[in-house]
Amino acid sequence: MEKLAGSGCELLIPLSERKPLQEIEGSITKTWRRRLWSKFNKAVREFELVKDGDKIAVAVSGGKDSLLMAKLFQEMQKHRVSRFELEFIAMDPGFHESNREMLISNCEYLGIPVKVFESRIFDIVDHIASDYPCYMCARMRRGALYSKAQELGCNKLALAHHFDDIIETTLLNLFYAGAFKTMRPKLKSANFKNMELIRPMCYIHEEDIKKFISFSGIAAMNCGCVVAAKKTSSKRREMKELIRELKKTNSEVDSAIFNAARNVNLDSILGWQKNGIRHSYLEFYDDECLSTE
């Protein structure tokens, strides 16, 4: 692992050289068919993420996840699964110059026609939320990406959250927010009219993404944030370590956490929220006829 001078973060730089683009693209539907391609298409079909006529803004951060997502979308378009348009967008929130160059260089090599646009998010976050930069940065980044996507005439914004992101977020909400909340594969934007956010990587495991990037020989950014380089929260790291420990005694514990979000039993909970309104099980207690003990 080599550290990029002045970036304040590490890069995943395999010792092997980059494989030819044709070989990388061919491997997605062959070598990585079961672990990447099939899971991507499963999510698209199961959650109806892509429809004919869509114009999708694919957010490319420069990290391993978004680079893979961009290539998966290109392969999907090539195989004409649906008739849709793609715009690849990358926001520069204040990257170190070497990180910006790496993002552009990787996209050029991988044949991703990315449109880079500027913002001052790192500076703003460092000023207003230096103690909790990641949460504020994520919210501001998403807003900027939505705005750019809308400007380009897109109706959907694709983010590269994967399987591990989803279960870690679920546990973070459970342990630190006292709420059972997860990441949906798609949701309608509350602030940007006629825009949807989609997460087509929701079934893909982070370990398989790392292996694909290493196989390809691509040097992907691990972190481009100059704010978080100075102070980061370790909560997500705690969740990763917790899941790793739990898997020692139950190898399917991560899948169980993921599936819990679609197996919520409303007969056995104390309360829930819908459209910002809190409800208690007592509201319906007198109407119940069967015990759920």
C-alpha positions as a printed NumPy array, in Angstrom:
array([[  0.   ,   0.   ,   0.   ],
       [  1.426,   3.358,  -1.034],
       [  0.429,   6.705,   0.445],
       [ -0.078,   9.594,  -1.961],
       [  1.979,  12.574,  -0.859],
       [ -0.051,  15.497,   0.413],
       [ -3.438,  13.814,   0.03 ],
       [ -3.997,  12.968,   3.67 ],
       [ -5.276,   9.505,   2.715],
       [ -4.178,   6.142,   1.445],
       [ -4.777,   4.746,  -2.022],
       [ -5.372,   1.132,  -2.925],
       [ -2.435,   0.622,  -5.278],
       [ -1.879,  -3.02 ,  -6.322],
       [  1.63 ,  -4.065,  -7.259],
       [  0.428,  -5.387, -10.618],
       [  0.071,  -3.025, -13.553],
       [ -3.289,  -2.084, -14.999],
       [ -4.849,  -4.689, -17.249],
       [ -5.969,  -3.673, -20.753],
       [ -9.409,  -2.056, -20.794],
       [-10.837,  -4.761, -23.058],
       [ -9.787,  -7.438, -20.563],
       [-11.243,  -5.49 , -17.603],
       [-14.569,  -5.02 , -19.373],
       [-14.74 ,  -8.632, -20.552],
       [-14.065,  -9.954, -17.059],
       [-17.169,  -8.232, -15.626],
       [-19.572, -10.585, -17.401],
       [-17.245, -13.604, -17.293],
       [-14.772, -13.852, -14.398],
       [-16.884, -11.648, -12.112],
       [-20.281, -12.634, -13.429],
       [-21.559, -14.342, -10.245],
       [-20.09 , -11.922,  -7.705],
       [-20.653,  -8.597,  -9.494],
       [-22.592,  -8.639, -12.77 ],
       [-25.406, -10.979, -11.666],
       [-25.901,  -9.171,  -8.352],
       [-26.017,  -5.784, -10.069],
       [-28.675,  -6.994, -12.495],
       [-30.605,  -8.725,  -9.718],
       [-30.911,  -5.439,  -7.813],
       [-31.939,  -3.568, -10.971],
       [-34.677,  -6.111, -11.714],
       [-35.908,  -6.762,  -8.177],
       [-36.2  ,  -3.12 ,  -7.161],
       [-37.084,  -1.766, -10.643],
       [-34.165,   0.665, -10.594],
       [-33.864,   1.257, -14.341],
       [-36.713,   1.751, -16.82 ],
       [-36.914,   2.549, -20.514],
       [-36.456,   6.264, -21.085],
       [-34.461,   6.909, -17.917],
       [-31.551,   9.32 , -17.958],
       [-29.282,   8.321, -15.088],
       [-26.559,  10.428, -13.497],
       [-23.884,   8.006, -12.286],
       [-21.952,   9.607,  -9.423],
       [-18.219,   8.885,  -9.711],
       [-16.224,   9.791,  -6.62 ],
       [-12.965,   8.204,  -7.769],
       [-13.191,   5.38 ,  -5.237],
       [-13.319,   1.672,  -6.006],
       [-17.097,   1.398,  -5.588],
       [-18.105,   4.163,  -7.983],
       [-15.556,   3.168, -10.648],
       [-17.001,  -0.344, -10.669],
       [-20.58 ,   0.978, -10.73 ],
       [-19.762,   3.116, -13.769],
       [-18.396,   0.082, -15.644],
       [-21.398,  -2.053, -14.647],
       [-23.767,   0.579, -16.051],
       [-21.768,   0.733, -19.271],
       [-21.947,  -3.049, -19.611],
       [-25.681,  -2.963, -18.924],
       [-26.159,  -0.345, -21.623],
       [-24.006,  -2.381, -24.01 ],
       [-26.182,  -5.459, -23.451],
       [-29.335,  -3.364, -24.048],
       [-31.106,  -4.626, -20.917],
       [-33.158,  -1.415, -21.072],
       [-33.056,   1.684, -23.262],
       [-31.631,   4.454, -21.103],
       [-29.081,   7.254, -21.164],
       [-26.105,   7.78 , -18.866],
       [-24.308,  10.861, -17.587],
       [-21.181,  10.293, -15.502],
       [-20.663,  13.106, -13.013],
       [-17.862,  13.715, -10.527],
       [-17.863,  16.493,  -7.985],
       [-14.578,  18.001,  -6.839],
       [-15.38 ,  19.147,  -3.283],
       [-11.836,  20.399,  -2.752],
       [ -9.635,  17.413,  -3.529],
       [ -5.869,  17.626,  -3.337],
       [ -4.679,  18.217,  -6.892],
       [ -3.088,  14.765,  -7.113],
       [ -6.396,  13.115,  -6.182],
       [ -8.28 ,  15.075,  -8.834],
       [ -5.692,  14.065, -11.419],
       [ -6.017,  10.41 , -10.38 ],
       [ -9.815,  10.516, -10.678],
       [ -9.637,  11.966, -14.199],
       [ -6.815,   9.633, -15.247],
       [ -8.677,   6.511, -14.064],
       [-11.866,   7.573, -15.825],
       [ -9.983,   8.23 , -19.055],
       [ -8.261,   4.834, -18.869],
       [-11.527,   3.038, -18.096],
       [-13.407,   4.81 , -20.865],
       [-15.755,   6.655, -18.502],
       [-16.694,  10.044, -20.041],
       [-16.933,  11.845, -16.715],
       [-17.995,  15.461, -16.252],
       [-16.16 ,  17.035, -13.32 ],
       [-17.68 ,  20.038, -11.577],
       [-16.426,  22.166,  -8.699],
       [-17.727,  22.831,  -5.207],
       [-16.257,  24.148,  -1.954],
       [-17.808,  21.516,   0.288],
       [-14.603,  20.527,   2.108],
       [-13.953,  24.145,   3.105],
       [-17.552,  24.681,   4.205],
       [-17.717,  21.446,   6.209],
       [-14.384,  22.141,   7.899],
       [-15.763,  25.535,   8.959],
       [-19.253,  24.544,  10.153],
       [-18.902,  20.895,  11.216],
       [-15.282,  19.992,  11.843],
       [-16.273,  17.709,  14.753],
       [-18.636,  15.577,  12.606],
       [-17.507,  16.193,   9.   ],
       [-18.59 ,  12.926,   7.364],
       [-22.337,  13.254,   8.031],
       [-22.515,  16.893,   6.923],
       [-20.258,  16.287,   3.93 ],
       [-22.416,  13.376,   2.732],
       [-25.578,  15.504,   2.897],
       [-23.999,  18.419,   1.067],
       [-22.423,  16.197,  -1.568],
       [-25.739,  14.536,  -2.291],
       [-27.44 ,  17.903,  -2.732],
       [-24.725,  19.056,  -5.131],
       [-24.971,  15.816,  -7.118],
       [-28.758,  16.087,  -7.333],
       [-28.438,  19.661,  -8.616],
       [-25.932,  18.68 , -11.301],
       [-28.   ,  15.654, -12.329],
       [-31.105,  17.798, -12.657],
       [-29.16 ,  20.4  , -14.646],
       [-28.171,  17.648, -17.109],
       [-31.789,  16.566, -17.533],
       [-31.485,  13.343, -15.54 ],
       [-34.348,  11.797, -13.593],
       [-32.219,   9.445, -11.476],
       [-29.005,   9.69 ,  -9.473],
       [-27.044,   6.46 ,  -8.914],
       [-24.846,   6.127,  -5.82 ],
       [-22.408,   3.263,  -5.232],
       [-23.487,   2.135,  -1.762],
       [-22.854,  -1.603,  -1.504],
       [-24.116,  -4.462,   0.698],
       [-21.67 ,  -3.724,   3.526],
       [-22.557,  -0.009,   3.563],
       [-26.192,  -0.936,   4.055],
       [-25.764,  -3.326,   6.979],
       [-23.245,  -1.019,   8.678],
       [-25.673,   1.89 ,   8.36 ],
       [-28.47 ,  -0.272,   9.77 ],
       [-26.373,  -1.099,  12.844],
       [-25.232,   2.514,  13.273],
       [-28.858,   3.639,  13.377],
       [-29.754,   0.842,  15.774],
       [-26.899,   1.401,  18.231],
       [-26.393,   5.169,  18.037],
       [-29.725,   6.626,  16.844],
       [-32.036,   4.195,  18.6  ],
       [-33.961,   3.607,  15.364],
       [-34.348,   0.748,  12.921],
       [-33.481,   2.479,   9.651],
       [-31.669,   1.187,   6.629],
       [-30.694,   2.338,   3.119],
       [-33.375,   1.73 ,   0.508],
       [-32.317,   0.591,  -2.971],
       [-34.314,   3.531,  -4.352],
       [-36.123,   6.544,  -2.957],
       [-37.745,   9.716,  -4.216],
       [-35.965,  12.977,  -3.525],
       [-37.746,  15.261,  -1.077],
       [-36.023,  18.407,  -2.364],
       [-35.538,  17.797,  -6.088],
       [-38.743,  17.369,  -8.08 ],
       [-39.1  ,  14.204, -10.183],
       [-35.699,  12.894,  -9.074],
       [-34.971,   9.443,  -7.657],
       [-31.875,   8.075,  -5.949],
       [-30.928,   4.481,  -6.803],
       [-28.399,   2.073,  -5.277],
       [-27.817,  -0.757,  -7.792],
       [-24.776,  -2.082,  -5.867],
       [-26.889,  -3.062,  -2.842],
       [-26.262,  -6.817,  -3.264],
       [-22.534,  -6.541,  -4.016],
       [-20.072,  -7.244,  -1.195],
       [-17.197,  -4.857,  -0.535],
       [-14.649,  -7.681,  -0.492],
       [-15.547,  -8.613,  -4.068],
       [-15.193,  -4.976,  -5.154],
       [-11.701,  -4.878,  -3.647],
       [-10.762,  -8.087,  -5.442],
       [-12.027,  -6.763,  -8.771],
       [-10.067,  -3.519,  -8.41 ],
       [ -6.929,  -5.454,  -7.459],
       [ -7.443,  -7.808, -10.426],
       [ -7.818,  -4.799, -12.743],
       [ -4.676,  -3.129, -11.416],
       [ -6.514,   0.165, -10.925],
       [ -5.278,   2.63 ,  -8.281],
       [ -8.557,   3.816,  -6.771],
       [ -8.857,   6.532,  -4.15 ],
       [ -9.579,   5.199,  -0.683],
       [-10.411,   8.633,   0.722],
       [-10.215,  12.033,  -0.892],
       [-11.332,  14.06 ,   2.101],
       [ -8.862,  16.581,   3.49 ],
       [-11.193,  17.273,   6.437],
       [-11.676,  13.674,   7.546],
       [ -7.939,  13.167,   7.164],
       [ -7.58 ,  15.415,  10.222],
       [-10.451,  13.994,  12.276],
       [-12.715,  11.08 ,  11.486],
       [-15.361,   9.164,  13.346],
       [-14.539,   5.542,  14.113],
       [-18.184,   4.444,  14.438],
       [-18.397,   2.824,  10.998],
       [-15.087,   1.105,  11.645],
       [-16.575,  -0.236,  14.893],
       [-19.483,  -1.71 ,  12.943],
       [-17.109,  -3.383,  10.478],
       [-15.172,  -4.949,  13.342],
       [-18.369,  -6.026,  15.128],
       [-19.69 ,  -7.771,  12.01 ],
       [-16.315,  -9.42 ,  11.463],
       [-16.414, -10.828,  15.014],
       [-20.028, -12.003,  14.714],
       [-19.259, -13.808,  11.463],
       [-16.799, -16.017,  13.339],
       [-19.74 , -17.793,  14.983],
       [-22.402, -17.124,  12.317],
       [-21.089, -16.781,   8.78 ],
       [-24.491, -15.534,   7.547],
       [-24.963, -12.801,  10.146],
       [-24.481, -10.004,   7.583],
       [-27.201, -11.465,   5.362],
       [-29.473, -11.804,   8.4  ],
       [-29.019,  -8.094,   9.2  ],
       [-29.746,  -7.146,   5.586],
       [-32.846,  -9.347,   5.412],
       [-34.174,  -8.064,   8.746],
       [-35.076,  -4.82 ,   6.978],
       [-37.554,  -6.642,   4.732],
       [-38.869,  -8.98 ,   7.412],
       [-40.114,  -6.389,   9.899],
       [-43.046,  -7.865,  11.835],
       [-45.438,  -5.02 ,  12.614],
       [-47.265,  -7.266,  15.109],
       [-44.17 ,  -7.388,  17.306],
       [-42.858,  -3.827,  17.523],
       [-43.553,  -0.982,  19.936],
       [-43.858,   1.808,  17.418],
       [-42.939,   3.212,  14.033],
       [-42.821,   6.396,  11.99 ],
       [-44.672,   7.083,   8.753],
       [-44.329,  10.396,   6.885],
       [-42.76 ,  11.946,   9.982],
       [-45.659,  10.936,  12.253],
       [-44.992,   8.61 ,  15.196],
       [-47.329,   5.684,  15.848],
       [-47.635,   3.297,  18.8  ],
       [-48.814,  -0.298,  18.73 ],
       [-51.365,   0.754,  21.378],
       [-53.317,   2.575,  18.651],
       [-54.367,  -0.818,  17.294],
       [-54.159,  -2.899,  20.466],
       [-57.936,  -3.128,  21.057],
       [-58.495,  -4.313,  17.476],
       [-56.105,  -7.259,  17.775],
       [-57.666, -10.701,  18.097],
       [-54.611, -12.967,  18.207],
       [-51.74 , -13.052,  20.646],
       [-48.273, -12.659,  19.116],
       [-46.332, -13.775,  22.173]])
